[in-house]
């Protein structure tokens, strides 16, 4: 990764914090105030321009997780009424928001034939010459989803061009252009359809796509357009696979052009095309009998259909018969439209003389290895979706033909079988039809996919005709999931008399799926005079008191309590901030604004642009739902009005809950008057909320003008609120100590070294720490200097040292090892293998602008007084890398002796303390992180060659050495080299078509078998979940927490794919890596030396970290080192303490991990460890928003009293009493969002 520590003042610390601080730790956009409005812990101010790029990217992701609170109908109307807003790029001249960095021959004021106005742009698109407009403040595609412009091909036409959208100097999407001849043609590009990474754009490039000269092209009236219109309907779930009498409730939503969706509560017209198969009423589908139909939904002139398949219950338990099971008929009288006939055998697809069913069959002659080749051009077939191939075969007059069936993928065989081996008697019969059934799951088809069927003769000689008919792929039968439980949208609510709110009810099923059954549930209130509830979960508060609200659906039920309370105001701002409050705002704001004022003579003003806002922070006690109902504030839109803002509740510097004011003011804040808005915390959908401040901010790039704020008041309940515990389903936990066991490795509780930890960093002692990261690829241990590569302008920066003349003694690496040795912490030392290292301790840089020309930026992008304007980015204006630089500007070449000399120094200084060595860091990224010295794309052979050279040298220098490698950055590098990118290419092809890690481990094993020496002892990888904004984010919102906890499944679940991940298939990381090792290099250990499941200081990140460690233990990981700062006194620190110091006296979890399961693993994760002395450790992670009762049973003795240790959202890790076991096990209550450890003797 990019950095080792949080930021600190001065140039020597730049580049250490860019990835972990700027990109991820910020979390949601409001945390930008940590940097923009105040100083980082080390004291350095980060300026707006560069930081804004990261914040906007994060804000765009955060927008998808906004919590809507009521007002749906009004918001829908507001969207439909919106008028397009244009962000002009060019109109007679280039907008001031864009800079012209074009390198093509062009004229920005061509007057020969403008489309509108007096000027147009003339572009000569020779070769790949380009017209490049750069915006120094990035745009979110969600804000401007359409790019429009006009284009004229002049007298020539036929020019070959493309428009490329750029972000951070890199292309993120492109679309071909075809200029018309002799006239203007509009071009309209829907950016939302281009799958732009991160949804962020900061440049437009129009360039040629040919090697030669082309005629001029004219462009005019270029603009990004923000318009939000209805584009269709969405109905979920879809499609449906049911059994007779099954019921499923469909939910409809309006889909808008910005990708947003608004649920439709009423007015949808539902109908079934075949009521004998399924019927529908108010969205509830009831399966009637076996068959297929579609459910149609219509709303506002828009229509959508949901395919429905109802299976025959008498057939499906055994997998179903071929006639009944749904699937694809490849051939049945005719060839399916998705398949193409590329056969070379003599054949006829319309044979009528010998037919199994229908009117036609296929005749083929397999003589001379003749083949019937049926290719699917609609995409490959996945064995996960289709598990059986069935067909009928007839041997004609002769029979006995030798015929094989080959499953091809990409033109190559992926699996094959002799057809005779599948038939009774071992051969194709003469004179009769025989059915062939192929179990695809047993075919070992490579990668589980194929795109063609080849029926081919197995002899060169003559054979008689063969007939084939009724060729079908059968869908894998999946039994309908069973209902496990029902869950309310929240447990506990405080309302005031007259309030209206709502609850939803979610049914959760055995396959991990869930659906909203609010409209189908039965709702009741224990006291309708206090709170009433209607058939759709709508609540109305009527009088003071408390009422219990219950919901029931089929065999599930749940309840919660609502208290109707009196409230009183508590001022946070009125003319000035109340005592005990501070102004933490960023951007342009004034807390002493004279006019207008709602009451008194002062108000707050701020400019609503670019995600700027105000932050009112309470310096004293934290508030919660036990004492507070909501807040009110008054807003004034100035002369302009129409501003769209958001209110966020803050817990420290973490996002805790969000109100979108569009739900109260769909047209934005009214102009020219004060409007009071009342926000109740019940609308956040949270059962618990801790907060100490409020942020009011703009949302989007556009400048919305000045907003005024006054009379910000909390609404405090007059009496404390203490709601009873909700009634929630119990979870059954089973411990199987008699099954397979794995030894718990203490090496999984490791972290990465921070060279400049923050003041509040954890002081824990960890079993192992890694010295590593991007900058350590270029660490000169002799000079104690690193080159920061692409992380920070390719600067050589020396580490602080009191006595440089004594080096290498006293270097930062020496000090790291001294500290580790003092604490008894093992060391994993990253050794550079890239072959280049800084040549001196002088600060120097690789891409001098004076020497190599103008670049896309320089170190002064950050506007620091000490910056070096000559230190370039190494990128040209169009984002491409500067080439032809001299590596010796900053660096010198080194080889294996550079590392063996380091080992000799360590042995002389520290004796035999260091024995673990990692072969550098993320080598396939070197062409993108260290291209000043390594511009070439890294290949299989390069990595293996340096592995062989360095591992041999290290093992000779240190016979006890344990070598870690090859340290890939993530998913693509598990399979492919940098040369191939992220898909099969020539490098893979040149290495037997094997994926990279598989080939690499094979080389390790090959060397071991030849020499008896294992060159690489530990397969070391990096892993960051690809679910959007999970790693490094400090977002602790409920939606983000749920996604964060779900992403843990990517470590082990063969059926789980992160919903927003670009990978779009199950990662199944740990079983995948164990399988790689078992097949290619048995006995190799497994390490994950970089990972991160969140950097928030709240319970979400802490709970995810704690369960990640349990998963590492269960899945047999040997070493794991978390990347990122670890603040003390947080749930993140508690996650490690739970295993390493659970009682505050140094007690650790140790022993063998045994089998443990939960009846609902999505709600409560369960793990168990048994020590050699028989001590039992039971770990229970309640990931639900409500308390849970866990019933624990085991095949070992649980009858003793157990000590309980726990942390949750409000409490740090501490003893939490005892639990008494018995012959039947034990029962324990688990607070919402908590980690519990039970220790039994």
BAPAVEX-397940 format. One record per residue (C-alpha): x, y, z. Coordinates in pm, whole numbers, plus 32768, in hexadecimal, padded with zeros to 4 digits. Layout:
BEGIN
XYZ ...
//
This chain:
BEGIN
800080008000 805D816B7FEC 80B881D68147 812D818182A1 809682878382 7FB383AB83B7 801E84FC8331 811E85DD83D1 81A187358389 82B18779828E 831B86E9813F 83D085C281DB 827F852A823A 81C6855C80F3 8167841D8043 815583578183 7FE783A181AF 7F4783C6805A 7E96827B8043 7E3A823181A8 7DE283998204 7D74845180CB 7CC28341800E 7C2982648115 7C3E82E58279 7B728412821A 7A41832D81FD 791C840981A9 794E85668129 791286128276 7A49857E8307 7AFB865E820D 7AD3876D8311 7BD186B183DF 7CC9871F82D9 7C318855823D 7BC8890A8376 7CC2888C8471 7E1B87F8847C 7E7C868F8458 7F0C85EF858C 806B86398518 801287A384D0 800E87BE8355 7EEF886E82A6 7E7487C2816C 7DF588B38067 7CA7889E7FC0 7CFE88687E55 7D94870E7E61 7CD2868D7F8A 7B9086EF7EDD 7BC985E37DD7 7BCA84D37EDC 7AAA85667FA3 79C8857D7E75 7A0C84147E17 79B583A97F76 788484887F7E 780483F07E3B 781A82987ED8 778083158018 765883A47F5C 75F082437F05 75C981EF8073 74F5831B80D5 73DE82CF81CC 72958352814B 719283C08245 702E83E981C7 6FAA84DC80C4 6FD283E07FAC 6EB084587EDE 6F2685C07EEE 708785627E90 700284A37D66 6F4285D27CEB 706E86B37D23 714E85D77C53 705885C97B35 703D87427B37 71B487847B38 7239884D7A15 738887ED797D 74B488A67A09 75DA88D6791C 774988E77975 77D789937844 7926891D77C0 792B89E2767B 783B8AEB75F3 78F08BE1750F 7A138BBB75FF 7A948AC97705 79EC8AE57857 7AC48B71796E 7A968A297A2B 7B5D896C7923 7CC6898578AA 7D3989357749 7E5188327754 7E2587BE75EA 7F4A8746751C 7E95872B73D1 7E98883F72CC 7D5D88FF7326 7CB88A547323 7BD38AB87443 7B388BDD737F 7AF28B537224 79EA8C287179 79BE8B647036 787A8AB37095 78188ACC7204 76EB8A0B7280 76778B1C736C 77098C7273B6 78398CE672F6 794B8BE9734C 79828A73733C 7AAD8990737A 7B7389107251 7C3287CC7299 7D26871271B8 7D1585AB7240 7E508520719F 7ECE83DD7237 7E6583E573A3 7E82856073C1 7D8885DC74BE 7CB886FF7536 7CD286EF76B2 7C0987C577A3 7C5E879D7914 7B88880A7A3A 7C4A88497B7A 7B1C87E97C4E 7A9486947C00 792C864C7BA2 784D85357C18 778F84797B0C 766C84797BFE 766985F67BE4 769586087A6A 763084BE79CA 762B853A7860 773785CC777C 76AF868C7650 775C8737752D 773B877973B9 782786ED72B3 786487387143 79428668705E 796A87806F65 798787286DF7 7A3185DC6E3A 797885116F48 79E383B16F9D 7AE784257098 7B34832771A6 7B2383BF7300 7AC3836D7461 7A6284327594 7B1883C576CE 7AAA8422782F 7BD184547919 7BF884457A92 7D3B84927B45 7DF2848E79F9 7D79833079A4 7C7282C978A4 7B388241794C 7A4C821B7822 7A44825676AB 7951825B758A 7990825D7414 7920838A7347 78AF83A171DA 78AD850B7160 77A785547053 780285F36F09 77AA875C6EC5 76C6879B6FEA 76A287A17160 7634866F7222 75E586607397 76A08567746E 760484FE75B6 76C0840D769A 7618837577CB 773E836378BD 7678828B79AE 7682817278AC 77FD81797886 785480D179D4 794481E97A35 7A1C81797B59 79BD823A7C90 78C583097BC8 79C584247BB3 7A3A84EF7A84 7B2B86147A6C 7B83862578FC 7B0185F97798 7BE5857B7685 7B7885727517 7C8584CD7446 7CC984197302 7CDC82A072F7 7DA3826A71BB 7F1482687168 7EFB835F7049 7E7F84BA6FF7 7D0F85157001 7C3D863C6F95 7BD7874C7089 7AAE871C7170 79DC8830720C 79518821736F 78698915741F 777E89477547 78218848762E 7779881E777F 773D872A7897 75CB871778E7 752186CB7A2F 73C2865479F4 7302855E7AC4 71DF84B57A17 712783707A3C 71BD82657960 70FD813179C3 708180437ACA 71397F477B9D 70907E227C46 713D7D477D44 71747C2B7D73 71917BB77C0B 71857AB27B78 70BA79CF7C5C 70E778577C8B 6FCC77CC7D60 6F1376957DCB 6D9676827DD3 6D00774B7EF4 6E4078187F20 6DFF798B7F56 6EEA7AA97F03 6EA47C1D7F1D 6F307CEE7E00 6FA97E507E3A 6FA27F547D28 707B808A7D0B 709C81A87C17 71F981B37B7E 728B83097B2D 739B836E7A3D 748A83B57B59 7470824B7BC7 739782987CF5 725F81D77D45 7121823D7DF6 703E812D7E83 6EDA81357E00 6DEE810A7F23 6CA980F77E5F 6C1681177D04 6CCE7FF57C5C 6BF57F227B78 6C527DB07B9A 6BE47C947AB5 6C417B2D7A64 6C557AAC7902 6BEC79507971 6B1E793B7AAD 6B2A77BD7AA0 6C9E77D87AF4 6CA879057BDC 6BC17A1C7C4B 6C157B747CD4 6B567C627DB6 6BE77DAD7E30 6D417D2F7DD8 6D237BE37E93 6D657AC07DA8 6CD0796D7DFE 6D4B783D7D3F 6C2877607CCB 6CB576417BFD 6DEB75DA7B3C 6E3976A47A08 6EC277F17993 6E237947797B 6E757AB479AC 6DF47BB47AA3 6DC17D097A02 6DDC7E4F7AC2 6D647F9D7A36 6D8280F57ACF 6D73824D7A33 6D8381C678D1 6EB680EF791C 6EB17F747913 6F927E597985 6F707CDF7995 6FEC7BE37A96 70277A7F7A14 6F8D79777AF8 6FDE78047AFA 6F0F771F7BD5 6FB275CB7BFF 6F01747D7C2C 6F2E74237D9D 6F1572AF7D54 704872BE7C76 713273BD7D09 719F73087E48 725F720F7D6E 72DB73217C8E 71B4730E7B9F 718672577A56 720A72E17912 70AB732C789D 705173F479D3 719274A77A2B 71C17601799A 72E4763178B1 735376827750 72FA75A77628 742C75B5754C 738474E17445 72167477742C 71AB747072BD 728175A77288 73C376377315 73967735742C 73C3789E73BA 74F078D074A1 75B077B373FF 766977AA72B5 76BA767B71DE 782E7674718D 783F74FD7144 792F745C704E 789672FF704D 779872986F48 765772EE6FFE 74EE735D6FDF 7431742570E8 72E073D77048 72EC725B7037 718A71C97033 71BF70547000 723C700B7160 71A470ED726A 718570C673E2 707A71CE741B 6FDD72DA7347 701D72EF71D2 7197730571A7 72E072867233 745372B371E6 750771BC7108 768271BF710F 779070DD7085 78BB70C57171 79A370237072 7B0470AC7065 7ADB715871B3 79BA72207126 792773197219 77D673B57266 7836750572FE 772675D373A6 77A977237420 76EF780B750F 772C797674AC 764B79F875C1 776179CA76C1 77EE789A7775 7728779A783A 777B779479AD 776B76457A5E 76F476FE7B94 75B577507AD6 758976137A07 75F474CC7AA6 757473C979AC 758573937833 748A729977A9 7457721E7646 73DF70EF7585 74C27029749B 74726F1F7391 757B6E4572EA 74BB6E1471A7 74D96CC470FA 76396C747172 765C6D0572D0 779D6CEB7399 782B6E347318 79576EBE73D2 78EC701D7431 795E71167535 78C0724F75C0 79AD737475F0 795874AD76B6 7A1875CA7615 7A6C771B76B0 7B0E782B75E1 7B5C773074CE 7C15764175B5 7B957503765F 7B27754177C6 7AA373E17801 7A4C72A57740 799F71547767 7970701A7693 77FB7007764B 78006E8B764F 78796E9077B6 77346F3A781A 76536E2F7783 75E66CD677F3 76BC6BD6773F 77CF6CD57709 77766D3375A3 767A6DED74CE 755C6CFB7480 74EB6CA27323 73836CCD72B8 73086D8173F1 731D6EC274B4 73DF6ED375FC 73DE6FEE76F5 752C70877761 75467152789F 768A720A78EB 76C4728A7A4C 778473C879FB 77F373F57B63 78BB72B07B47 7960730779FD 7A7573E07A92 7A3574E27985 7B4B75E4799D 7AD4771D7A55 7974768D7A4B 7918773378FF 78F676CB7792 787277707659 7853764E7562 77F474DE7547 78BC7405745A 784072A77401 796D720D7353 79D170BD72C7 7AF3700F7375 7B7D6F4F7249 7C0E6FAD70F7 7B466E9D704C 79E46E836FCE 78C06E7670C2 77496E6A708F 765D6F8D70BF 76036FFA721F 74C070AE7279 749971AD7391 735E724F7415 72CE73147539 741873A675B2 73D3746676F3 7495752077FD 73DE74FF7947 73E3760F7A4D 747D75B27B97 736575687C85 736F763E7DBA 727075F17EC4 71A677237F26 723B77B98060 717E779381A4 711278B88279 71FD78DA83A2 71847A16844C 70E87B698426 719A7CAC8482 710F7E0984B6 71B87F36841C 72047FB98578 71D37F5586E2 7168807687B9 70E881CF875A 709983188806 6F8183EC8776 6EC3852587DE 6D49853987D9 6CCE856F8676 6E0084D685D0 6DE283E284B1 6EEF82DF846F 6F0A818683D7 6FA680318404 6FFF7F288308 70157DB28338 711B7CDE828C 71047B668264 72557AB78270 7289796581CD 736E783A81F0 743B789480B9 749979E98144 739C7AA38071 729B7B9480F9 71627C41807C 70837D5780F5 6F357CC78164 6EAF7E01820B 6D6E7E038145 6D327C908184 6D737C9382FA 6C6A7CAB8408 6CA27DE284DE 6C1B7E20863C 6C467F228751 6C267ECF88C2 6B89802588FF 6AF880D987D1 6AA4820588AB 6C19824288CC 6C9281CD8776 6BC08139865F 6C48806C853E 6BA4802583EF 6BC17EFC8304 6CFD7F888265 6DBF7FD183A3 6D68814483AF 6D7081C98515 6CB182EF85A5 6D04837686FE 6BC683D987B4 6C0F84078925 6D1D83EE8A2E 6D8982958A9B 6E1E815B8A0B 6D99805C8915 6E1D7F148890 6E0F7EEF8715 6E127D8B868C 6E2D7CFC852E 6DE97B9784BE 6E2E7AF38370 6DF4797F833D 6EAE78D6845D 6F807A0584B9 6F397B2685A2 6FEC7C4B8643 6F927D71871F 70187EBD8799 6FAD7FD28885 6F56813A8837 6F5482468942 6E8E83838906 6F37849189D2 6F2A86068A12 705886C98994 70FA881989DB 71FD88E38915 736E88FA896E 74288A0788AA 756789B487F1 756D8AFB8728 74A28C37875B 755E8D7B8704 76978CBD8768 77058B6087BF 76898AEF8911 77888AAE8A20 7833896089F5 782189688878 793489A78774 79378A088607 79DE88EC8543 7965896783F1 7A26896A82AB 79F68A348170 79658B938166 78928BD5829D 78488CE98396 77B68CA284EF 77898E168531 76BC8E778403 75EC8FB1843B 74CC8F858348 73E68EDE8312 73A78E54846E 727B8D8384D2 727B8E008637 736C8EE086ED 746C8F928614 755C8E84859E 75548D4884C9 76428C588418 768B8C7F82A7 77468B8E81C3 77808B608051 76CC8A237FDD 77C489A77EDD 78B288877EA8 784287BA7FD7 789388D980C3 77D689008207 77C5895F8374 7815887E849B 779288C885F8 784B87ED86F0 77F187B3885B 792B87AE8930 789587118A66 77C285D98A90 774E84FF8971 75D784F98935 750183C788E6 739E835288AB 735983278A1B 7342849E8A49 7309853688F0 71EC852187F8 726F85F686D9 72C687598678 723D888E85CE 72EE899584FF 72898ABD842D 73068AE882C9 73048C0D81D8 735A8BE48067 73CB8D4B8032 73648DF37EF1 73A28CBC7E22 73058B9F7EE9 72DB8A3D7E70 740B89B67F28 7417883E7F63 74C587E580A9 74FF86C48195 750E86B2830E 75F985B983AC 760F854F8514 7778852A857D 781784498681 797584D386AB 79F284E38548 791583C584D6 77D483DA8411 76BA835284EE 7577839E8434 74FB84728313 73C8853F82B8 739785A2814B 72DD86EE8160 724486AF800B 715085CF80C3 70D187018180 7118880B807A 7103875F7F26 712A88A97E6C 7253890C7F42 72668A1C804A 716B8B348000 71FC8C857F9D 71BD8DC5805A 712D8D338198 717A8C5E82C6 70FB8AF582C8 71048A1D83FD 715688AC83D1 711187AC84DF 71DC866D84CF 718B854685AE 728E843A85EE 7187832C85BF 719D8374844A 730883028444 729A819C847A 7392816C8596 735780B986DC 748F81568770 753582A18723 7657834D87D1 76A484AB8754 776085E487B5 772286CB8691 767087238553 76EE876983F3 761B882882F5 76B88816819D 768B8844802A 7689870D7F57 771987267DFA 781187F27D34 772B890E7CCE 772B8A5D7D80 75CF8A827E19 76078BD67EB4 76038C46801E 752D8B9C8125 74D68C2E827A 749F8B5D83B3 74138BC58505 73728B3F8642 741289E6863E 7375892E8761 737A87CB87E1 72298742884D 7262869F899D 716985B28A3E 70E686338B88 711384D98C21 722483DB8BD2 71BC82D38AD5 71F2816A8B40 7151807F8A49 712A7F0D8AA1 72047E1589E9 71647DAC88A3 70EC7C4B8868 71D27BB98760 72117A5686E6 73137985879C 744378FD86EC 74AD7794871D 7624775E8735 76BF7604870E 782775B38766 78BE747886CE 7A0774378780 7A1C72D28702 7A4A73308596 7B6973CB84D7 7C4D74B98595 7D4775C38533 7E5476518614 7E1F77C38657 7F4F787D85D3 7FAE79B286A1 80447A3F8562 7EEB7AAC84E8 7EDA7BBF85EE 7FDF7C978543 7FE87DFD84C6 80BF7ED083E1 81C87FBD8464 8173812F8482 82A6820C846C 81EE833984FE 80C482BA85C7 7FC283B28641 7FB4842187AA 7E8A834087F0 7F1C8209874B 7EF280C08800 8011805C88E5 7FB97EEA88D4 80C17DE3889E 80827D178765 81107BC08710 81A07C3985C5 81D57D7E8508 822A7DB1839C 83227EAD8318 829E7EE981BA 81D57FAE80BD 820C80637F75 831D81487FF2 83E280228083 840C7F9E7F21 850A80BA7F00 859C80B98062 871380E88080 8766804F81D3 88C880DC81C4 885082448197 87018222824C 865882C2811F 853182618045 84AF82CA7EF4 833883017F0E 82EF82A67DA4 819E83097D1B 811C833A7E7E 81D584847E9A 827685147D61 838B840D7D56 845084C07E64 857884347F1D 852E84908089 8618843981A7 858783C782F2 85CB84A18421 870C843784C9 87C684DB85EB 89188465856C 8920841783F7 8A9983E4840B 8A5B82A684D7 8981820483CC 892180F58390 891D80E2850B 87EF8193859E 87248190845E 85AA818A8468 85B080168417 86A57FDC8535 85C5809D8623 84987FD285B0 854D7E8D85FD 85C77F10874E 84617F6287B0 83E47E118732 84F17D5087E9 84AB7E0D892C 833A7DAF891A 83727C4C88A1 82CC7C978752 83367BC68628 83A87C8384F1 834C7C528384 844D7D1A82C3 84027D83815D 85417D72808F 85587E3C7F4B 85827D6F7E0F 852F7E777D08 86A37EB07CD1 86AC80297D0F 86E180F07E50 871982617EAA 887D82CC7E5D 889A83D07F72 87E884708099 87B785AE7FCF 864E86017F7E 862F85CE7E06 8522856A7D10 850584947BDB 843885707AF0 84CF86CA7AE2 83EA87B27A20 8519887B79B1 85B5873D7928 848B867878A5 839187877850 823887F178C5 817586EF798A 801786C47A16 807E875B7B63 8195878D7C5E 81CF87817DD3 813F88DE7DF4 7FE788517D9E 7FBD88537F18 801D89C47F2E 8111898D804C 821B8A97807F 83338995807E 82C788EB7F39 83B188A87E15 831089247CD0 8408885F7BFF 8399870F7C93 82A2868E7B92 819D857D7BA0 824284AB7A92 810784D079C1 80C685A2788F 7F9886847870 7ECA856B77D3 7F16848578F8 801083A37849 815A835378F1 8293841978A4 838A832D77FE 84FE833777B8 856483C97908 86B4837179A1 8686828F7AD5 87D883057B56 8749845F7B98 86E683D67CEC 8751826C7CFE 8862816D7CD0 885480007C72 887D7EF37D7D 886B7D797D87 88587C587E79 89937CC77F35 88D87E017FA1 87E77D1F8061 88E47C2480E4 89B27D47816A 88777DC2821B 88457C6B82B5 89AE7C6C832A 89747DC083CC 883A7D41847A 88EB7C0B84FA 8A0B7CDA857E 891D7DD18625 87FE7CF4869A 88887B958694 87957A928613 86567B59864E 85E27B9384E5 85947A65840B 845E7ABE8342 84977B6C81F6 83937BDB80F4 84017BF27F89 839F7D5C7F51 823D7DDD7F1A 81357DCA7E08 82257D9A7CE1 81167DA17BD7 80D17F0A7C3B 82397F7D7C12 81F880047AB1 80ED80E27B51 819081377C9E 8304813F7C48 8309817F7AD2 843182697AF4 851081357B21 8427801F7AAD 835A80937980 83437F3278F1 82137E5A793B 82717D567A3F 82637BEE79C3 82507A8F7A4F 83BE7A547A00 843B7B957A9F 83967B427BEB 841179DC7BE8 85727A3D7B88 85997B327CA6 84E87A3E7D8E 85EA79377D3A 87157A237D55 86B07AD57E94 861C79A97F4C 875978DF7F10 883479FE7F85 87617A3E80BC 875778D18120 88CD78BA80F8 88FB79F081D1 87F9797C82D0 87C0780182D4 8690783483B6 85F0792582C3 847B790B827C 842F79A48128 82DF7A4A80DA 82757A847F71 82127AEF7E6D 81397BF87F21 802F7C467E17 7F577D7B7E46 7E097CD07E12 7D187C1F7D2C 7DB27C607BD6 7F107C0A7C4F 7E987ABB7CD6 7E637A517B6C 7F197B377A7B 805D7BF47A4A 80777D6A7A0F 80CB7D1878A8 7F7B7C6E787B 7EB77D69794E 7D857CC679E7 7D2F7BC178E3 7DDC7A9E7832 7EED7B117748 80337AB476A7 80EF7A9877F0 7FFB79957876 7FF978E47728 817578CB7730 815F78217885 808076FA7832 7F4677CE784E 7F5F77C279C8 7EEB78DD7AAA 800C799C7B46 8002791F7CAF 7FC177BA7C42 80EF77C77B5C 81C578717C65 8178776E7D71 81B9765D7C73 831776EB7C3D 834F76F27DB6 82EC75837DD0 83B475237C9E 84EB75BB7D3B 84A475107E88 848273BB7DE7 85C373F07D26 8699747A7E43 85E274327F87 85D475A87FD1 848F766D7FE2 84EB77C17F54 83A3785F7FC4 831F77E68112 81EA78C18129 80F479268019 80C97A958072 7FAA7B5A7FD7 7EF17CA2800B 7D797CBC8015 7C8E7DE48022 7B1D7D9C7FF1 7A9E7E2D7EAB 794E7E8A7F3E 793880017F0A 79D280D28022 79FF7FB18118 7B7A7FBA8145 7C0B80EC81F6 7ABC819D8211 7A5A823A835D 78E9823482FE 782D819C8425 76CD81C7839B 75DC80A083BF 75D9805D8249 775480648235 77777F898369 76937E8582CE 775D7E84818C 78A37E76824E 78357D458316 77A97C9A81E1 78F37CCC8129 79977BDD8221 78ED7AC58160 79DB7B088041 7AE47A628118 7A3D790C8111 78E078F38078 78DE78417F24 779278E07EC8 77C97A467F3A 78287B637E53 783E7CC77ED8 77157D7E7E3B 77D47EB47DC8 791F7E067D81 79B47E1D7C26 7A217CB27C4F 78B97C357C34 78FF7AD07C99 793E7A237DE4 7A9D7A717E5F 7A9E79527F5A 7BF979CC7FB6 7C7578DD80C0 7BEE77938035 7C6F78047EE2 7DCD783F7F68 7DD076FD8031 7D6C76407EF6 7E8176EA7E30 7F7E76807F35 7EFB751C7F51 7F0574E57DDA 804C75907D8B 813075AF7EBD 80B174E07FE4 813F754A8133 815976BB80D9 80D077A481E5 7FD778BD819E 7FFC7A2C81F7 7F297B6281B7 80207C7881FE 7F2E7D8F81A1 7DB77D9E81D2 7CB77E938258 7B417E7D829D 7B107FE08316 7BBC80FD83D0 7A988192848E 7AA881C78603 79498138862D 78C07FDD8668 789A7F8584F7 7A0F7F8584AB 7A627EE585F9 79677DCB85D5 79DA7D838471 7B457D7884E3 7AF57C8F8604 7A3A7B968529 7B437BAB8418 7C427B2E8516 7B597A0F8576 7B3079B38407 7CAA79B883D4 7CC878C884FA 7BB677DE8480 7C3377D7831A 7D9A77848378 7E5378C78326 7FB378C883B7 7FFE7A3E83B2 7F2C7B768383 7F927CE283AD 7E8D7DF383A6 7EE47F2D82E1 7E7A807B836F 7E8D814884AA 7E0C809F85E6 7D9181A686DF 7D87814A884D 7C428144890E 7B7180E387DE 7AB37FAB8771 7BCD7F6F8678 7CC27F488796 7BC37E788855 7BB77D888730 7D237D2B876A 7D0C7D3788E5 7BF17C3988D7 7CF67B37886E 7E397BC08903 7DD47C5C8A52 7C667C1E8A91 7C737C528C0A 7D6E7D708C13 7E667C868CBD 7F097BF28B89 7E237AC48B5F 7E157A4889F6 7D3D7961892B 7E09783388C4 7DD776CB885B 7D23761A873F 7C0676AF8677 7AE675B68676 79A375A785B7 789876A58611 775D7709855B 763E77FD8584 74D877CA8518 74F1792A8488 765679868437 75EE7ACE8398 756A7B3E84EA 765E7A9785DA 77B57A168577 783478F4864B 7993786C8687 7A2D7788878E 7B8E77388803 7BFA762A88F9 7D4C764689A6 7E34752489F2 7DC975378B5F 7C59751D8B01 7BFE768B8B2C 7AE976EB8A3D 7AC57839898C 7979788A88E2 796C79BE8803 78177A5087A9 77FA7B7C86C1 769D7C1586BC 768E7CD78576 751D7D2B8596 748A7E7B85F6 73CE7DDA8717 74367D01883F 74367B898807 74157A5C88E9 7511794C8896 74D977E48901 7629773088FF 764375B588F4 777C74E488C9 780A738588C3 78E773E889E9 78A374538B4C 780875AE8B6D 777C757B8CCA 786F76638D7F 784F77D58DBE 78DC78A18CA1 798379F48CB5 78F57AEC8BBA 79BE7C008B0C 79237CEF8A15 79367E31894D 781F7EE68896 77CF803F880A 77CF80E78961 78C180158A2D 7A2C7FBC8A00 7A9E7E578A3C 7A687DF58BA6 79E77CDE8C83 786C7CC08C61 78117BD18D78 77E37A5C8D66 7701795E8CC2 76A678138D60 76B076E48C81 75F8759D8CB2 75CF74458C21 751374D88AFB 761375EA8ABA 75E577588B07 751578848AA5 759D79E48A85 750B7B348A21 75D67BEB891A 75AE7D678903 75797DFF87AB 76B77E2386DE 779A7D7E87DD 78BD7C8D87FA 78A67B94891B 79A97A9E899D 7946798C8A92 7A6778DD8B42 7A1377908BE5 7B0776BC8CB1 
//
